[in-house]
Structure formats: C-alpha cells, structure tokens
Amino acid sequence: MRKILIMLGTLLVTLVLVFGACAPTTEPSSTSLPTYSQVLQTYPADIEPCYTEATITEVTEDGGWIIEAEIAEIRDNQILIQYYGAKITTAVPVTIDGKTYPAGTKFTYDKDGNLIEVSSWD
C-alpha cells in the first residue's frame, strides 16, 4: 500500500511513501554494485527513464519513508518516484526487506521495476 502526502514548496515536493511487501528489491552485491548508467543500459527500448531525484529524509514508525524531491517529474498526473530512472538517495539509514542500508546509499529501479542499489550516479 502506498500513501502519498504532497506539500508543494518552492521547488520542493515532500512525499510520504509507505513501502512494505509491495516494495520489491533485489539484494545488493557486497562486492560489486552496478553504476546508475549501467542499470539504464538494461532498460527495454520502449522505456523512457524519468528524471526524478529524491532523498529519503526520515523513516516513519510504520516503515514509511519521507522523501524530499527537488526535481519531481510528473507524467499522466503521476509523480514518478517508483519509476525507471528515479534517483533515490538515503539521508538516514533505511531498512528494506530486513536489510539496513546506511545513509548515503543510492537506489534506482532495474529493468524489471525492482528497487536496486547502485554504486554511483555516473
């Protein structure tokens, strides 16, 4: 289930996203993570990546994330956070599927729409 609270500021959009079992992830490799550009190269040809850049700034008691997005792309009246090409960085430790990721971890979505850790935004 996803709950979204939108508060518009200057160019700041704050979103509350509740992720649980519906947030598919792939296990990060402890030895070698792909770069953002390597993940983009695996997308199907008909996918147009989005340009959303967001930061997870807080984890709520129920496991939701408070996300601040300075750049939030909107398509078909939908804010693209859970979409191919979104750049999500953690400002606080985040636990996903039982694994805790430290502040500074970078995520995007892989070719199958799963949240995946990347090594850099190159």
C-alpha positions, 0 to 999 in steps of 0.5 A, a space after each residue: 500500500 502506498 500513501 502519498 502526502 504532497 506539500 508543494 514548496 518552492 521547488 520542493 515536493 515532500 512525499 510520504 511513501 509507505 513501502 512494505 511487501 509491495 516494495 520489491 528489491 533485489 539484494 545488493 552485491 557486497 562486492 560489486 554494485 552496478 553504476 546508475 548508467 549501467 542499470 539504464 543500459 538494461 532498460 527495454 527500448 520502449 522505456 523512457 527513464 524519468 528524471 526524478 531525484 529524491 532523498 529519503 529524509 526520515 523513516 516513519 514508525 510504520 516503515 514509511 519513508 519521507 522523501 524530499 524531491 527537488 526535481 519531481 517529474 510528473 507524467 499522466 498526473 503521476 509523480 514518478 518516484 517508483 519509476 525507471 530512472 528515479 534517483 533515490 538517495 538515503 539521508 538516514 539509514 533505511 531498512 528494506 526487506 530486513 536489510 539496513 542500508 546506511 545513509 548515503 546509499 543510492 537506489 534506482 529501479 532495474 529493468 524489471 521495476 525492482 528497487 536496486 542499489 547502485 554504486 554511483 550516479 555516473 
